Amino acid sequence: MFGRLRRGAPALPETLHLAGREVPVVLVRSARARRILLRADAVSGSIRLTLPPQVSVGRGAAFLSEYTGWLEAHVATWPRPLPFMPGAAIPFDGGTLRIELAPARRTIRDGDRLIVGGTADTLPGRVTRWLKATALADLTAATLALAARLDLPAPGVRVGDPAGRWGSCSSTRRIAYSWRLIFAPPAVRASVVAHEVAHLVHPNHGAAFWALARDLGGDPAPHRRWLARHGAGLHWIGRAT
């Protein structure tokens, strides 16, 4: 079912009501597209409609309407939002943390409790900052340990929130990770670190790279399968909608 309509192009909705959600519709014009492409993106929580230059918006809207049932089935499989709020239980480092709001000025972990100071309206931001800092510390330590094992200079490490990858290694020897890896089991996180550190030696995906990655982190296959199955859900942790 169509939701809000897009200004200037009333035939194309801004949102669709699918599986009990209001899902944004993102229109993309692509000179390289040969046909209309439709994607239900579970990571961003949006419908992506790609049109070739010669296809009208009206035709795109008709195509969208034609595949509403297909979209509904896909959206129904998307993870549910897990907002940061008092009482919420979030995955953390292979276990669970329960968020508690307390009259304090700091955010501290006490076993399986994450005690957050401040007010309810500042809690989501405080939790996010704590998780990012914790992820950076954990991933930096793991990265430097493997680099030292290979007698490599310490690379720069940072965390971000990319939608399409869990780690990357630049030509300037800087490694970036998704901070959301802190929600994954330790073995999964370690496998991603091994992959990126191996790229410091082999900036490709050749046989020598995979041999080194396996030497550093074991068989990556089960961890890649875990991310393929559960990775989209990590992007819904901390989201309200």
Residue frames as a rotation matrix with the C-alpha (Angstrom) as fourth column:
MET 1
0.577 0.817 0.000 0.00
0.817 -0.577 0.000 0.00
0.000 0.000 -1.000 0.00
PHE 2
-0.146 -0.635 0.759 1.30
0.556 -0.687 -0.468 3.45
0.818 0.354 0.454 -0.91
GLY 3
0.048 0.066 -0.997 2.08
0.945 -0.326 0.024 5.82
-0.324 -0.943 -0.078 1.95
ARG 4
0.301 0.016 -0.954 3.21
0.054 -0.999 0.001 9.45
-0.952 -0.052 -0.301 1.61
LEU 5
0.749 -0.002 0.662 3.52
0.659 0.104 -0.745 10.74
-0.067 0.995 0.079 -1.95
ARG 6
-0.276 -0.948 -0.156 6.66
0.839 -0.317 0.443 12.41
-0.470 -0.008 0.883 -3.26
ARG 7
0.391 0.391 -0.833 6.33
0.045 -0.912 -0.407 16.11
-0.919 0.122 -0.374 -4.10
GLY 8
-0.079 -0.399 -0.914 6.63
-0.837 -0.472 0.279 16.87
-0.542 0.786 -0.296 -7.80
ALA 9
-0.676 -0.101 -0.730 6.11
-0.546 0.733 0.404 13.23
0.495 0.672 -0.551 -8.72
PRO 10
-0.148 0.702 0.697 2.77
-0.970 0.033 -0.240 12.21
-0.191 -0.711 0.676 -7.19
ALA 11
0.602 0.408 -0.686 2.81
-0.602 0.797 -0.054 8.86
0.524 0.445 0.726 -8.95
LEU 12
-0.051 -0.710 -0.702 5.76
0.209 0.680 -0.703 7.68
0.977 -0.182 0.113 -6.86
PRO 13
0.889 0.454 -0.060 5.27
0.137 -0.140 0.981 7.26
0.437 -0.880 -0.187 -3.10
GLU 14
0.109 -0.834 0.541 7.83
-0.798 -0.398 -0.452 8.39
0.592 -0.383 -0.709 -0.53
THR 15
-0.668 -0.269 0.694 6.91
-0.676 0.610 -0.414 5.39
-0.311 -0.746 -0.589 1.61
LEU 16
-0.215 0.630 -0.746 5.13
-0.392 0.644 0.657 2.07
0.894 0.434 0.108 1.38
HIS 17
0.076 0.316 0.946 3.14
-0.981 0.196 0.014 0.41
-0.181 -0.928 0.325 4.17
LEU 18
0.160 -0.156 -0.975 4.54
-0.485 0.848 -0.215 -3.12
0.860 0.507 0.060 4.22
ALA 19
-0.018 -0.169 -0.985 4.32
0.519 0.841 -0.154 -5.83
0.855 -0.514 0.073 6.88
GLY 20
0.667 0.423 -0.613 3.22
0.736 -0.244 0.632 -3.32
0.118 -0.873 -0.474 9.50
ARG 21
-0.160 -0.793 -0.588 6.00
0.685 -0.518 0.512 -0.84
-0.711 -0.321 0.626 8.73
GLU 22
0.940 0.258 -0.225 6.25
0.034 -0.724 -0.688 2.44
-0.341 0.639 -0.690 6.88
VAL 23
0.201 -0.902 0.383 9.21
0.707 0.404 0.580 1.84
-0.678 0.155 0.719 4.58
PRO 24
0.199 -0.188 -0.962 10.98
-0.400 -0.912 0.095 4.67
-0.895 0.366 -0.256 2.71
VAL 25
0.713 -0.006 0.701 11.26
0.618 0.477 -0.625 4.42
-0.330 0.879 0.344 -1.06
VAL 26
0.040 -0.798 -0.601 14.59
-0.103 -0.601 0.792 5.59
-0.994 0.031 -0.106 -2.49
LEU 27
0.934 0.288 0.210 14.59
0.195 0.081 -0.977 6.54
-0.298 0.954 0.019 -6.19
VAL 28
-0.038 -0.992 -0.122 17.91
-0.007 -0.122 0.993 6.14
-0.999 0.038 -0.002 -8.03
ARG 29
0.922 0.177 -0.345 18.63
-0.329 -0.117 -0.937 7.17
-0.207 0.977 -0.049 -11.61
SER 30
0.118 -0.906 0.406 21.43
-0.049 0.403 0.914 5.12
-0.992 -0.127 0.003 -13.15
ALA 31
0.282 -0.104 -0.954 22.97
-0.916 -0.324 -0.236 5.63
-0.285 0.940 -0.187 -16.58
ARG 32
-0.719 -0.660 -0.218 24.33
-0.694 0.702 0.162 2.09
0.046 0.268 -0.962 -16.40
ALA 33
-0.419 0.634 0.651 21.02
-0.173 0.648 -0.742 0.39
-0.891 -0.423 -0.161 -15.58
ARG 34
-0.973 0.081 -0.215 19.51
-0.194 0.209 0.958 -1.52
0.122 0.975 -0.187 -18.51
ARG 35
-0.213 0.937 -0.275 16.24
0.343 0.335 0.877 -2.30
0.915 0.093 -0.393 -16.78
ILE 36
0.316 0.411 0.855 14.23
-0.671 -0.540 0.507 -1.37
0.671 -0.734 0.105 -13.70
LEU 37
-0.470 -0.511 -0.720 15.76
0.242 0.710 -0.662 -2.76
0.849 -0.485 -0.210 -10.53
LEU 38
0.445 0.663 0.602 13.93
-0.545 -0.333 0.769 -3.20
0.711 -0.670 0.214 -7.24
ARG 39
-0.401 -0.653 -0.642 15.62
0.251 0.596 -0.763 -4.06
0.881 -0.467 -0.075 -3.96
ALA 40
0.816 0.550 0.178 14.32
-0.090 -0.183 0.979 -4.47
0.571 -0.815 -0.100 -0.41
ASP 41
-0.146 -0.987 0.072 17.36
-0.103 -0.057 -0.993 -3.46
0.984 -0.152 -0.093 1.64
ALA 42
0.617 0.431 -0.659 17.22
0.508 0.421 0.751 -5.08
0.601 -0.798 0.041 5.08
VAL 43
-0.312 -0.810 -0.496 20.25
0.938 -0.181 -0.296 -3.11
0.150 -0.558 0.816 6.33
SER 44
-0.971 -0.072 0.228 18.98
0.069 -0.997 -0.020 0.40
0.229 -0.004 0.973 5.61
GLY 45
-0.490 0.862 -0.127 15.32
0.545 0.189 -0.817 -0.52
-0.680 -0.470 -0.562 6.00
SER 46
-0.140 0.400 -0.906 14.35
-0.553 -0.790 -0.264 0.98
-0.822 0.464 0.332 2.65
ILE 47
0.507 0.308 0.805 13.06
0.559 0.593 -0.579 0.07
-0.656 0.744 0.129 -0.80
ARG 48
-0.330 -0.712 -0.619 15.53
-0.200 -0.588 0.783 1.01
-0.923 0.383 0.051 -3.55
LEU 49
0.639 0.581 0.503 14.03
0.455 0.241 -0.857 1.61
-0.620 0.777 -0.111 -7.00
THR 50
-0.396 -0.850 -0.347 16.63
0.017 -0.385 0.923 2.07
-0.918 0.359 0.167 -9.75
LEU 51
0.705 0.692 0.153 15.48
0.243 -0.033 -0.969 3.46
-0.666 0.721 -0.191 -13.11
PRO 52
-0.288 -0.724 0.627 17.39
0.911 -0.006 0.412 3.66
-0.295 0.690 0.662 -16.40
PRO 53
-0.840 -0.125 -0.527 17.46
0.078 -0.991 0.110 7.17
-0.536 0.051 0.843 -17.95
GLN 54
-0.872 0.466 -0.150 14.77
-0.268 -0.197 0.943 6.41
0.410 0.862 0.296 -20.51
VAL 55
-0.395 0.748 -0.533 12.22
0.732 0.607 0.310 5.01
0.556 -0.267 -0.787 -18.02
SER 56
-0.171 0.423 0.890 9.67
-0.258 -0.891 0.374 7.46
0.951 -0.165 0.262 -16.61
VAL 57
-0.880 -0.077 0.468 8.89
-0.470 0.008 -0.883 7.85
0.064 -0.997 -0.044 -12.94
GLY 58
0.075 0.993 0.093 5.34
-0.982 0.090 -0.166 6.83
-0.173 -0.079 0.982 -13.71
ARG 59
0.420 -0.007 -0.907 6.54
-0.434 0.876 -0.208 3.53
0.797 0.481 0.365 -15.17
GLY 60
-0.673 -0.722 -0.164 8.70
-0.143 0.344 -0.928 3.05
0.726 -0.601 -0.335 -12.11
ALA 61
-0.592 0.534 0.604 5.70
-0.783 -0.201 -0.589 3.64
-0.193 -0.821 0.537 -9.85
ALA 62
0.478 0.780 -0.404 3.68
-0.855 0.519 -0.010 1.08
0.202 0.350 0.915 -11.80
PHE 63
-0.001 -0.593 -0.805 6.50
-0.170 0.794 -0.584 -1.44
0.985 0.136 -0.101 -11.46
LEU 64
-0.866 -0.315 0.389 6.63
-0.390 -0.063 -0.919 -0.74
0.314 -0.947 -0.068 -7.72
SER 65
-0.114 0.923 0.367 2.89
-0.962 -0.011 -0.271 -1.34
-0.247 -0.384 0.890 -7.41
GLU 66
0.449 0.271 -0.852 3.14
-0.652 0.751 -0.105 -4.57
0.611 0.603 0.513 -9.41
TYR 67
-0.135 -0.640 -0.757 5.68
0.163 0.739 -0.654 -6.02
0.977 -0.211 0.004 -6.98
THR 68
-0.022 0.186 0.982 4.08
-0.843 -0.532 0.082 -4.89
0.538 -0.826 0.168 -3.72
GLY 69
0.905 0.420 0.073 3.37
-0.397 0.770 0.500 -8.47
0.154 -0.481 0.863 -2.68
TRP 70
0.496 -0.815 -0.300 6.97
0.521 0.555 -0.648 -9.50
0.695 0.166 0.700 -3.33
LEU 71
-0.332 -0.611 0.719 8.20
-0.200 -0.699 -0.686 -6.53
0.922 -0.371 0.110 -1.30
GLU 72
0.398 0.579 0.711 5.80
-0.830 -0.102 0.548 -7.32
0.390 -0.809 0.440 1.54
ALA 73
0.940 -0.057 -0.337 7.16
0.131 0.970 0.203 -10.86
0.315 -0.235 0.919 1.79
HIS 74
0.040 -0.999 -0.013 10.73
0.548 0.033 -0.836 -9.58
0.835 0.026 0.549 1.98
VAL 75
-0.281 -0.120 0.952 10.01
-0.505 -0.825 -0.253 -6.83
0.816 -0.552 0.171 4.50
ALA 76
0.748 0.636 0.191 8.25
-0.518 0.378 0.768 -9.36
0.416 -0.673 0.612 6.72
THR 77
0.689 -0.558 -0.462 11.61
0.599 0.798 -0.071 -11.13
0.408 -0.228 0.884 7.15
TRP 78
0.046 -0.718 0.694 13.50
-0.059 -0.696 -0.716 -7.99
0.997 -0.008 -0.075 8.21
PRO 79
-0.582 -0.292 -0.759 14.83
0.726 0.236 -0.647 -7.75
0.368 -0.927 0.075 11.76
ARG 80
0.623 0.782 0.021 12.81
0.643 -0.528 0.554 -5.75
0.444 -0.332 -0.832 14.26
PRO 81
0.113 -0.569 0.815 14.22
-0.254 -0.809 -0.530 -2.54
0.960 -0.147 -0.236 15.74
LEU 82
0.364 -0.089 -0.927 15.84
0.854 0.429 0.294 -2.86
0.371 -0.899 0.232 19.16
PRO 83
0.475 -0.152 0.867 15.98
-0.054 -0.988 -0.143 0.67
0.878 0.021 -0.478 20.58
PHE 84
-0.617 -0.688 -0.383 18.30
0.474 0.064 -0.878 1.64
0.629 -0.723 0.287 23.40
MET 85
0.096 0.703 0.705 15.98
-0.513 -0.572 0.640 2.21
0.853 -0.423 0.306 26.35
PRO 86
-0.455 -0.252 0.854 15.78
-0.889 0.185 -0.419 1.27
-0.053 -0.950 -0.308 30.04
GLY 87
0.206 0.510 0.835 15.22
-0.527 0.777 -0.345 -2.47
-0.824 -0.369 0.429 30.39
ALA 88
0.785 0.065 -0.616 16.34
-0.604 0.300 -0.738 -3.33
0.137 0.952 0.274 26.85
ALA 89
0.411 -0.662 0.627 18.57
-0.031 0.677 0.735 -6.39
-0.911 -0.321 0.258 26.53
ILE 90
0.734 -0.223 -0.642 21.13
-0.679 -0.288 -0.675 -6.03
-0.035 0.931 -0.363 23.76
PRO 91
0.861 -0.507 -0.038 23.62
0.495 0.854 -0.163 -8.59
0.115 0.121 0.986 22.41
PHE 92
0.711 -0.678 0.187 27.17
-0.691 -0.723 0.006 -7.86
0.132 -0.133 -0.982 23.48
ASP 93
-0.221 -0.975 0.017 30.41
-0.957 0.213 -0.197 -9.78
0.189 -0.059 -0.980 22.96
GLY 94
-0.653 -0.006 -0.757 28.65
-0.149 0.981 0.121 -13.14
0.742 0.192 -0.642 22.79
GLY 95
-0.714 0.444 -0.541 26.37
0.691 0.328 -0.644 -12.43
-0.108 -0.834 -0.541 25.75
THR 96
0.180 0.845 0.504 23.69
0.695 -0.472 0.542 -9.92
0.696 0.253 -0.672 26.70
LEU 97
-0.923 -0.346 -0.166 23.73
0.367 -0.671 -0.644 -6.53
0.111 -0.656 0.747 28.37
ARG 98
0.161 0.985 -0.064 20.64
0.953 -0.139 0.270 -5.13
0.257 -0.105 -0.961 30.05
ILE 99
-0.529 -0.342 0.776 20.39
0.311 -0.930 -0.198 -1.35
0.789 0.137 0.599 29.98
GLU 100
0.205 0.546 -0.812 19.60
0.978 -0.085 0.190 0.43
0.035 -0.834 -0.551 33.24
LEU 101
0.125 -0.085 0.988 19.09
0.189 -0.976 -0.108 4.14
0.974 0.200 -0.106 33.82
ALA 102
0.244 -0.144 -0.959 20.63
0.964 0.145 0.223 5.47
0.107 -0.979 0.175 37.03
PRO 103
0.989 0.107 0.105 21.16
0.090 -0.984 0.157 8.87
0.121 -0.145 -0.982 38.65
ALA 104
0.313 -0.948 -0.059 24.85
0.555 0.132 0.821 8.92
-0.771 -0.290 0.567 37.80
ARG 105
0.506 -0.195 -0.840 27.15
-0.534 -0.836 -0.128 10.88
-0.677 0.513 -0.527 35.53
ARG 106
-0.528 -0.790 -0.313 28.97
-0.783 0.309 0.540 7.97
-0.329 0.530 -0.781 33.90
THR 107
0.664 0.593 -0.456 28.14
-0.714 0.684 -0.150 4.90
0.223 0.425 0.877 31.85
ILE 108
-0.426 -0.820 0.383 29.62
-0.894 0.446 -0.039 1.78
-0.139 -0.359 -0.923 33.38
ARG 109
0.152 0.398 -0.905 29.34
-0.465 0.837 0.290 -1.96
0.872 0.376 0.312 32.85
ASP 110
-0.345 -0.173 0.923 28.63
-0.913 0.291 -0.287 -4.14
-0.219 -0.941 -0.259 35.86
GLY 111
-0.552 0.103 0.827 28.59
0.042 0.995 -0.096 -7.77
-0.833 -0.018 -0.553 34.72
ASP 112
-0.613 0.407 0.677 25.63
0.790 0.292 0.539 -8.15
0.022 0.865 -0.501 32.38
ARG 113
0.533 0.758 -0.374 24.27
0.761 -0.624 -0.179 -4.71
-0.369 -0.189 -0.910 33.27
LEU 114
-0.487 -0.585 0.648 25.03
0.748 -0.663 -0.036 -1.47
0.451 0.467 0.760 31.46
ILE 115
0.207 0.518 -0.830 24.32
0.890 -0.451 -0.059 1.33
-0.405 -0.727 -0.554 33.92
VAL 116
-0.323 -0.221 0.920 23.73
0.777 -0.617 0.124 4.60
0.540 0.756 0.371 32.13
GLY 117
-0.494 0.096 -0.864 23.68
0.634 -0.641 -0.433 7.98
-0.595 -0.762 0.255 33.83
GLY 118
-0.991 0.116 -0.071 21.71
-0.136 -0.802 0.581 11.01
0.011 0.586 0.811 32.73
THR 119
-0.261 0.965 -0.008 18.11
-0.621 -0.174 -0.765 11.18
-0.740 -0.194 0.644 31.60
ALA 120
0.154 0.415 0.897 15.94
0.335 0.832 -0.442 8.95
-0.930 0.369 -0.010 29.42
ASP 121
0.953 0.282 -0.111 16.22
0.004 -0.379 -0.925 11.29
-0.303 0.881 -0.362 26.44
THR 122
0.360 -0.894 -0.265 20.05
-0.933 -0.346 -0.102 11.26
-0.001 0.284 -0.959 26.54
LEU 123
0.291 -0.236 0.927 20.29
-0.400 0.850 0.342 7.50
-0.869 -0.471 0.153 27.15
PRO 124
0.900 0.046 0.433 20.41
0.317 0.611 -0.725 6.34
-0.298 0.790 0.535 23.48
GLY 125
0.746 -0.651 0.140 23.31
-0.307 -0.522 -0.795 8.66
0.591 0.550 -0.590 22.70
ARG 126
0.227 -0.666 0.710 25.20
-0.962 -0.038 0.272 7.67
-0.154 -0.745 -0.650 25.83
VAL 127
0.530 0.015 0.848 24.78
-0.108 0.993 0.050 3.97
-0.841 -0.118 0.528 25.11
THR 128
0.959 -0.150 0.238 25.92
0.263 0.174 -0.949 4.44
0.101 0.973 0.206 21.51
ARG 129
0.531 -0.808 0.257 29.03
-0.671 -0.586 -0.455 6.37
0.517 0.069 -0.853 22.55
TRP 130
0.208 -0.444 0.872 29.94
-0.801 0.433 0.412 3.74
-0.561 -0.784 -0.265 25.14
LEU 131
0.706 0.118 0.698 29.51
0.174 0.927 -0.332 0.91
-0.686 0.356 0.634 22.64
LYS 132
0.912 -0.394 0.111 31.60
0.015 -0.239 -0.971 2.70
0.409 0.888 -0.212 20.00
ALA 133
0.316 -0.829 0.462 34.40
-0.915 -0.395 -0.084 3.39
0.252 -0.396 -0.883 22.47
THR 134
0.281 -0.154 0.947 34.31
-0.528 0.799 0.287 -0.21
-0.801 -0.581 0.143 23.70
ALA 135
0.901 0.082 0.426 34.36
0.288 0.622 -0.729 -1.55
-0.324 0.779 0.537 20.14
LEU 136
0.748 -0.659 0.072 37.29
-0.372 -0.507 -0.778 0.69
0.549 0.555 -0.625 19.22
ALA 137
0.153 -0.710 0.687 39.32
-0.972 0.016 0.234 -0.42
-0.177 -0.704 -0.688 22.24
ASP 138
0.426 0.087 0.901 38.57
-0.202 0.979 0.000 -4.12
-0.882 -0.182 0.435 21.63
LEU 139
0.936 0.001 0.353 39.25
0.331 0.342 -0.880 -4.06
-0.122 0.940 0.320 17.89
THR 140
0.636 -0.762 0.121 42.38
-0.640 -0.608 -0.469 -1.94
0.431 0.221 -0.875 18.26
ALA 141
0.131 -0.589 0.798 43.87
-0.837 0.366 0.408 -4.33
-0.532 -0.721 -0.445 20.81
ALA 142
0.546 0.136 0.827 43.10
0.141 0.958 -0.251 -7.36
-0.826 0.254 0.504 18.64
THR 143
0.978 -0.165 0.127 44.49
0.095 -0.188 -0.977 -5.69
0.185 0.968 -0.169 15.52
LEU 144
0.448 -0.859 0.247 47.73
-0.852 -0.494 -0.174 -4.59
0.272 -0.132 -0.953 17.17
ALA 145
0.249 -0.330 0.911 48.25
-0.552 0.724 0.413 -8.05
-0.796 -0.606 -0.002 18.67
LEU 146
0.719 0.047 0.694 48.06
0.436 0.747 -0.502 -9.73
-0.542 0.663 0.516 15.25
ALA 147
0.891 -0.438 0.120 50.19
-0.173 -0.572 -0.802 -7.04
0.420 0.694 -0.585 13.61
ALA 148
0.298 -0.804 0.515 52.86
-0.941 -0.156 0.301 -7.56
-0.161 -0.574 -0.803 16.29
ARG 149
0.467 -0.067 0.882 52.70
-0.095 0.988 0.125 -11.32
-0.879 -0.142 0.455 15.70
LEU 150
0.765 -0.145 0.628 53.69
0.639 0.294 -0.711 -10.63
-0.082 0.945 0.317 12.08
ASP 151
-0.196 -0.870 -0.451 56.31
0.757 -0.427 0.495 -8.03
-0.623 -0.244 0.743 13.07
LEU 152
-0.068 0.277 0.959 54.34
0.837 -0.506 0.205 -5.33
0.542 0.817 -0.198 11.25
PRO 153
-0.964 -0.173 0.202 54.23
0.066 -0.891 -0.450 -1.65
0.258 -0.420 0.870 12.18
ALA 154
-0.540 0.806 -0.243 51.12
0.535 0.106 -0.838 -0.77
-0.650 -0.582 -0.488 14.15
PRO 155
-0.613 0.384 0.691 48.37
0.611 -0.324 0.722 0.25
0.501 0.864 -0.036 11.72
GLY 156
-0.860 0.458 0.225 45.87
-0.510 -0.781 -0.360 3.00
0.011 -0.425 0.905 12.38
VAL 157
-0.711 0.681 -0.178 42.49
0.664 0.733 0.149 1.71
0.232 -0.012 -0.973 13.56
ARG 158
-0.832 0.550 0.072 39.13
-0.544 -0.785 -0.297 3.43
-0.107 -0.286 0.952 13.61
VAL 159
-0.633 0.717 0.291 35.47
0.647 0.697 -0.310 2.45
-0.426 -0.008 -0.905 13.78
GLY 160
-0.840 0.470 -0.272 32.54
-0.542 -0.757 0.365 3.68
-0.034 0.454 0.890 11.73
ASP 161
-0.234 0.840 0.490 29.08
-0.149 0.467 -0.872 2.54
-0.961 -0.277 0.016 10.70
PRO 162
-0.747 -0.072 -0.661 29.29
-0.657 -0.070 0.750 1.37
-0.101 0.995 0.005 7.07
ALA 163
0.277 0.947 0.162 26.29
-0.846 0.321 -0.426 -0.40
-0.455 -0.019 0.890 5.61
GLY 164
0.795 0.189 -0.576 28.08
-0.563 0.586 -0.583 -2.77
0.227 0.788 0.572 3.27
ARG 165
0.175 -0.792 -0.585 31.21
0.045 0.600 -0.799 -4.07
0.983 0.113 0.141 4.98
TRP 166
0.928 0.136 -0.347 32.49
0.320 0.185 0.929 -5.10
0.191 -0.973 0.128 8.40
GLY 167
0.394 -0.847 -0.357 36.08
0.247 -0.277 0.929 -4.10
-0.885 -0.454 0.100 7.86
SER 168
0.935 -0.197 0.294 38.42
0.259 -0.185 -0.948 -2.51
0.241 0.963 -0.122 5.34
CYS 169
0.276 -0.922 -0.273 42.15
0.563 -0.075 0.823 -1.93
-0.779 -0.381 0.498 4.95
SER 170
0.945 0.116 -0.304 43.32
-0.126 -0.731 -0.671 1.09
-0.300 0.673 -0.676 2.95
SER 171
0.646 -0.747 0.157 46.45
0.482 0.240 -0.843 1.47
0.592 0.620 0.515 0.86
THR 172
0.072 -0.604 0.794 47.78
-0.494 -0.713 -0.498 3.75
0.867 -0.356 -0.349 3.62
ARG 173
-0.565 -0.330 -0.756 47.60
0.303 0.769 -0.562 0.84
0.767 -0.547 -0.335 6.11
ARG 174
-0.762 0.446 0.470 44.64
-0.645 -0.460 -0.610 2.19
-0.056 -0.768 0.638 8.01
ILE 175
-0.809 0.492 -0.321 42.06
0.407 0.863 0.299 -0.37
0.425 0.111 -0.898 9.10
ALA 176
-0.612 0.710 0.348 38.43
-0.778 -0.621 -0.101 0.54
0.145 -0.333 0.932 9.65
TYR 177
-0.896 0.380 -0.231 35.79
0.409 0.908 -0.093 -1.63
0.175 -0.177 -0.969 11.29
SER 178
-0.025 0.948 0.317 32.08
-0.099 -0.318 0.943 -1.43
0.995 -0.008 0.101 11.90
TRP 179
-0.685 -0.202 0.700 31.54
-0.675 -0.187 -0.714 -0.63
0.275 -0.961 -0.008 15.56
ARG 180
0.345 0.927 0.146 28.52
-0.931 0.319 0.175 -2.96
0.116 -0.196 0.974 15.41
LEU 181
0.013 -0.430 -0.903 30.90
-0.211 0.881 -0.423 -5.92
0.977 0.195 -0.079 15.52
ILE 182
-0.811 -0.297 0.505 30.77
-0.526 -0.010 -0.851 -5.50
0.258 -0.955 -0.148 19.30
PHE 183
0.133 0.934 0.333 27.31
-0.956 0.209 -0.204 -7.11
-0.260 -0.291 0.921 19.09
ALA 184
0.533 0.031 -0.845 28.79
-0.542 0.779 -0.314 -10.21
0.649 0.626 0.432 17.41
PRO 185
0.970 -0.236 -0.050 30.40
0.206 0.703 0.681 -13.21
-0.126 -0.671 0.731 19.13
PRO 186
0.451 -0.868 -0.207 34.13
-0.456 -0.424 0.783 -12.79
-0.767 -0.259 -0.587 19.86
ALA 187
-0.189 -0.560 0.806 35.12
0.414 0.699 0.583 -15.46
-0.891 0.444 0.100 17.32
VAL 188
0.544 0.445 0.711 33.29
0.833 -0.191 -0.519 -13.62
-0.095 0.875 -0.475 14.54
ARG 189
0.962 -0.213 -0.170 34.98
-0.198 -0.975 0.101 -10.36
-0.188 -0.064 -0.980 15.47
ALA 190
0.178 -0.958 0.223 38.38
-0.254 0.175 0.951 -12.08
-0.951 -0.226 -0.212 15.60
SER 191
0.049 -0.107 0.993 37.86
0.800 0.599 0.026 -13.49
-0.598 0.793 0.115 12.12
VAL 192
0.884 0.290 0.368 37.16
0.452 -0.733 -0.508 -10.03
0.122 0.615 -0.779 10.70
VAL 193
0.721 -0.682 -0.122 40.30
-0.487 -0.624 0.611 -8.69
-0.493 -0.381 -0.782 12.39
ALA 194
-0.016 -0.743 0.670 42.39
0.201 0.654 0.730 -11.55
-0.979 0.146 0.139 10.96
HIS 195
0.448 0.280 0.849 41.02
0.867 0.097 -0.490 -10.78
-0.220 0.955 -0.199 7.49
GLU 196
0.985 -0.007 0.171 41.98
0.043 -0.956 -0.289 -7.11
0.165 0.292 -0.942 7.67
VAL 197
0.473 -0.876 0.091 45.41
-0.489 -0.175 0.854 -7.69
-0.733 -0.449 -0.512 9.21
ALA 198
0.093 -0.410 0.907 46.14
0.596 0.753 0.279 -10.22
-0.798 0.514 0.315 6.45
HIS 199
0.781 0.248 0.574 45.46
0.618 -0.441 -0.651 -7.41
0.092 0.863 -0.497 3.98
LEU 200
0.777 -0.585 -0.234 48.39
-0.414 -0.754 0.510 -5.49
-0.475 -0.300 -0.828 5.48
VAL 201
-0.239 -0.870 0.430 50.59
-0.167 0.473 0.865 -8.17
-0.956 0.135 -0.259 3.92
HIS 202
-0.797 0.062 0.601 48.51
0.563 0.437 0.702 -9.13
-0.219 0.897 -0.383 0.89
PRO 203
-0.557 0.604 -0.570 46.33
-0.363 -0.794 -0.487 -6.30
-0.747 -0.065 0.662 -0.53
ASN 204
-0.456 0.425 -0.782 44.28
-0.773 0.246 0.585 -8.78
0.441 0.871 0.217 -2.57
HIS 205
0.362 0.606 0.709 42.24
-0.819 0.570 -0.069 -11.95
-0.445 -0.555 0.702 -2.16
GLY 206
0.135 -0.429 -0.893 44.76
-0.746 0.549 -0.377 -14.37
0.652 0.717 -0.246 -3.64
ALA 207
0.571 0.087 -0.816 45.75
0.192 0.953 0.235 -17.77
0.798 -0.291 0.528 -2.30
ALA 208
-0.490 -0.831 -0.263 48.54
0.518 -0.035 -0.855 -16.33
0.701 -0.555 0.448 -0.12
PHE 209
-0.562 0.373 0.738 46.10
-0.617 -0.784 -0.074 -13.91
0.551 -0.497 0.670 1.47
TRP 210
0.505 0.861 -0.056 43.61
-0.619 0.406 0.673 -16.63
0.602 -0.305 0.738 2.39
ALA 211
0.265 -0.490 -0.830 46.37
0.489 0.810 -0.322 -18.85
0.831 -0.321 0.455 3.75
LEU 212
-0.794 -0.587 0.156 47.55
0.202 -0.497 -0.844 -16.05
0.573 -0.639 0.513 6.05
ALA 213
-0.272 0.777 0.568 44.00
-0.796 -0.513 0.321 -15.12
0.541 -0.364 0.758 7.09
ARG 214
0.664 0.500 -0.556 43.35
-0.170 0.825 0.540 -18.75
0.728 -0.264 0.632 8.07
ASP 215
-0.164 -0.809 -0.564 46.65
0.607 0.368 -0.704 -18.89
0.777 -0.458 0.431 9.95
LEU 216
-0.868 -0.195 0.457 45.71
-0.141 -0.785 -0.603 -15.78
0.476 -0.588 0.654 11.92
GLY 217
-0.507 0.765 0.396 42.03
-0.854 -0.384 -0.352 -16.47
-0.117 -0.516 0.848 12.51
GLY 218
-0.591 0.287 0.754 41.20
0.036 0.943 -0.331 -20.05
-0.806 -0.168 -0.568 11.62
ASP 219
-0.668 0.420 0.614 38.56
0.743 0.335 0.579 -21.11
0.037 0.844 -0.535 9.10
PRO 220
-0.934 0.290 -0.207 36.59
-0.244 -0.944 -0.221 -17.97
-0.259 -0.156 0.953 8.21
ALA 221
-0.752 0.642 -0.147 33.66
0.053 0.282 0.958 -19.85
0.657 0.713 -0.246 6.65
PRO 222
-0.190 0.765 -0.616 31.46
0.933 0.337 0.130 -20.30
0.307 -0.549 -0.777 9.77
HIS 223
-0.397 -0.005 -0.918 32.00
0.562 -0.792 -0.239 -16.68
-0.726 -0.610 0.317 10.79
ARG 224
-0.962 0.100 -0.253 31.14
-0.262 -0.597 0.758 -15.40
-0.075 0.796 0.601 7.32
ARG 225
-0.517 0.827 -0.222 27.98
0.447 0.482 0.753 -17.52
0.730 0.290 -0.619 7.44
TRP 226
-0.229 0.420 -0.878 27.11
0.941 -0.136 -0.311 -16.02
-0.250 -0.897 -0.364 10.84
LEU 227
-0.678 -0.074 -0.731 27.44
0.049 -0.997 0.055 -12.49
-0.733 0.002 0.680 9.47
ALA 228
-0.920 0.377 -0.108 25.44
-0.133 -0.043 0.990 -13.39
0.368 0.925 0.090 6.36
ARG 229
-0.304 0.841 -0.448 22.63
0.708 0.514 0.485 -14.70
0.638 -0.170 -0.751 8.55
HIS 230
0.300 0.428 -0.853 22.68
0.946 -0.246 0.209 -12.20
-0.120 -0.870 -0.478 11.41
GLY 231
-0.662 -0.749 -0.012 24.55
0.744 -0.659 0.111 -9.18
-0.091 0.065 0.994 10.07
ALA 232
-0.405 0.568 0.717 21.50
0.254 -0.683 0.685 -7.20
0.878 0.460 0.132 8.97
GLY 233
0.565 0.687 -0.458 20.07
0.595 0.045 0.802 -7.52
0.572 -0.725 -0.384 12.47
LEU 234
-0.160 -0.705 -0.691 23.12
0.965 -0.258 0.040 -5.81
-0.207 -0.661 0.721 13.96
HIS 235
-0.862 -0.162 0.480 22.16
0.346 -0.881 0.323 -2.68
0.371 0.445 0.815 12.03
TRP 236
0.067 0.963 0.260 18.76
0.128 -0.266 0.955 -2.59
0.989 -0.031 -0.141 13.73
ILE 237
0.174 -0.078 -0.982 20.18
0.972 0.176 0.158 -2.53
0.160 -0.981 0.107 17.25
GLY 238
-0.624 -0.354 -0.697 19.75
0.560 -0.825 -0.083 0.96
-0.545 -0.442 0.712 18.62
ARG 239
-0.906 0.366 0.211 17.14
-0.031 -0.556 0.830 1.95
0.422 0.746 0.516 16.04
ALA 240
-0.684 0.724 0.091 13.71
-0.296 -0.161 -0.942 3.08
-0.667 -0.671 0.324 17.16
THR 241
0.499 0.858 -0.121 12.01
-0.438 0.129 -0.890 2.44
-0.748 0.497 0.440 13.81
